[in-house]
Amino acid sequence: MIVLNSVSAGFNDREILREVSLKINPGEFVFLIGPTGSGKSTLLRLMYMDLLPSRGTVSIDPYVSAGITQKQKAMLRRSLGIVFQDYRLFDDRSVFDNVAFALEVTGARHSEVKRKVMLALGDVGLSHLRYRSPQELSGGEQQRVVIARAMVNSPSFLLADEPTGNLDPATAIEILDLLGTINRRGTGVVMATHNYDLVRRTGGRVVELQSGRIREDQKILPKHER
């Protein structure tokens, strides 16, 4: 479970999130919605403890933000999958090697790396492109590589920061459907987005950020009703 208890956070004396309390259960699909700059990325960074709160606590069993060490942060991130909007792939490595990197840093055996990477690439439909470099792939294919890399360690939660932000509408729907498949297999998914049309396609839980605070389970209305 991910638990934020009365959390506030910001940068350079500017408070972005104020007194945020939120619980996300294992296996949930949760959308974090709100306009650009509303604090969605900040909230995700708090969840994987790249950013620590100025007040309150964040906990993901058994890790708690108060007093967490660098070693514990590294262990926490191995239990989470993180998907970035800007991909963050290594252009000098193949698709296979980009996914394998997430296992190699944990000291996994070579035979285990090969097996898990091929399973992860198969799940996102990219086994046939394993020897390509990221530069040879479309935006949607690159995002699938990022998802494969995030899933290769079988995380309990997948945290996705605007994973469709750089994609055309059709490809964005494909990525959303892929995240839905991952969720149905038991992985919790937290997806930040400002694309309300995508949110309307699913029955996931919605958490809306407004002025640094959250509003739970808001109805996502069609454009003509807003």
Secondary structure by P-SEA (a helix, b strand, c coil): cbbbcbbbbbccccccccccccccccbbbbbbcccccccaaaaaaaaacccccccccccccccccccccaaaaaaaaaabbbbbccccccccccaaaaaaaaaaaacccaaaaaaaaaaaaaaaccccccccccccccaaaaaaaaaaaaacccccbbbbccccccccaaaaaaaaaaaaaaaaabbbbbbbbccaaaaaacccbbbbbccccccccccccccccc
